Amino acid sequence: MNKYKQYIKERKGLDLYEDEYGFFTYQIQDNKMFIQDLFVLPEFRNSGVGESYSKKIDKLALDNNCTHNVCTVCVRAKNYIDSLNFIKKMGYQVTNDEYTLVYLIKEL
């Protein structure tokens, strides 16, 4: 097992999907999948990798009897508008907009 994967599982209770294009971390609780991080290497952005990850996330959630996917975007993050627009394009809806975080949810 990848050391980082082992660390985040032990420390934060997160699972990790990783391949040569990037990674995403997530946690399943009750009937929801919480996506913590999604990262695509710069050279693979705008090439469909993010959409592929979104499909993998949906499949993982459905395979684990989840009814919703949930994520946040930090408004202090670099290029957060691009991230927010991508997430909305994947079918997520804004549920709450607080000072530093935008909360989004997707019904499966």
C-alpha positions as CSV (number, residue, x, y, z in Angstrom):
1,M,0.0,0.0,0.0
2,N,1.2,3.5,-0.9
3,K,2.5,5.2,2.2
4,Y,0.3,8.3,1.7
5,K,-2.7,6.1,1.2
6,Q,-2.0,4.3,4.4
7,Y,-1.4,7.7,6.2
8,I,-4.6,9.4,5.2
9,K,-6.6,6.2,5.9
10,E,-5.2,6.0,9.4
11,R,-5.0,9.8,10.2
12,K,-8.2,11.1,8.5
13,G,-10.3,8.0,7.6
14,L,-10.0,8.8,3.9
15,D,-9.6,6.5,1.0
16,L,-7.5,7.3,-2.0
17,Y,-7.8,6.6,-5.7
18,E,-4.6,7.3,-7.6
19,D,-3.3,6.8,-11.1
20,E,-0.8,8.4,-13.4
21,Y,-3.0,11.4,-14.0
22,G,-3.7,12.5,-10.5
23,F,-5.8,11.4,-7.5
24,F,-8.9,11.9,-5.4
25,T,-9.6,11.2,-1.7
26,Y,-13.0,10.4,-0.3
27,Q,-14.9,9.1,2.7
28,I,-18.2,7.2,2.8
29,Q,-20.5,7.9,5.7
30,D,-24.1,6.6,5.9
31,N,-25.5,7.2,2.4
32,K,-23.1,10.0,1.3
33,M,-19.7,10.0,-0.3
34,F,-17.6,13.0,0.8
35,I,-15.0,14.0,-1.8
36,Q,-12.1,15.6,0.1
37,D,-9.6,16.3,-2.6
38,L,-9.4,15.9,-6.4
39,F,-6.2,16.7,-8.2
40,V,-5.3,16.3,-11.9
41,L,-1.7,16.9,-12.9
42,P,-1.4,20.2,-14.9
43,E,-0.4,18.5,-18.1
44,F,-3.6,16.4,-18.1
45,R,-6.1,19.2,-17.3
46,N,-8.8,19.9,-19.8
47,S,-8.2,16.4,-21.3
48,G,-11.2,14.6,-19.8
49,V,-9.4,13.2,-16.8
50,G,-11.5,15.2,-14.3
51,E,-14.7,14.0,-16.0
52,S,-13.3,10.4,-15.8
53,Y,-12.7,10.9,-12.1
54,S,-16.2,12.2,-11.6
55,K,-17.6,9.0,-13.3
56,K,-15.4,6.9,-11.0
57,I,-16.6,8.8,-8.0
58,D,-20.2,8.3,-9.0
59,K,-19.7,4.5,-9.6
60,L,-17.9,4.1,-6.2
61,A,-20.7,5.9,-4.5
62,L,-23.4,3.9,-6.1
63,D,-21.5,0.6,-5.4
64,N,-21.5,1.6,-1.8
65,N,-25.3,2.4,-1.7
66,C,-24.7,6.2,-1.5
67,T,-27.5,8.5,-2.6
68,H,-25.5,11.7,-2.7
69,N,-21.9,13.0,-3.3
70,V,-20.8,16.0,-1.3
71,C,-17.8,18.3,-1.7
72,T,-16.6,21.7,-0.9
73,V,-14.5,24.4,-2.6
74,C,-12.4,26.8,-0.6
75,V,-12.7,30.3,-2.0
76,R,-9.1,31.0,-0.9
77,A,-7.7,28.3,-3.1
78,K,-5.9,29.2,-6.3
79,N,-8.2,29.0,-9.4
80,Y,-11.2,28.2,-7.2
81,I,-13.6,29.6,-9.8
82,D,-12.4,27.0,-12.3
83,S,-12.9,24.2,-9.7
84,L,-16.3,25.5,-8.8
85,N,-17.4,25.7,-12.5
86,F,-16.1,22.2,-13.2
87,I,-17.9,20.7,-10.2
88,K,-21.2,22.4,-11.2
89,K,-20.6,21.0,-14.7
90,M,-20.5,17.5,-13.2
91,G,-24.0,17.9,-11.8
92,Y,-23.4,19.3,-8.4
93,Q,-25.6,22.1,-6.9
94,V,-24.5,24.7,-4.4
95,T,-26.2,24.1,-1.0
96,N,-24.4,26.6,1.2
97,D,-22.0,29.4,0.6
98,E,-20.1,30.5,3.7
99,Y,-17.2,32.8,4.2
100,T,-14.5,30.6,2.9
101,L,-16.2,27.4,1.7
102,V,-18.8,26.6,-0.9
103,Y,-20.7,23.4,-0.2
104,L,-22.0,21.3,-3.1
105,I,-24.1,18.2,-3.4
106,K,-25.0,15.8,-6.2
107,E,-28.0,13.5,-6.1
108,L,-27.2,10.1,-7.6
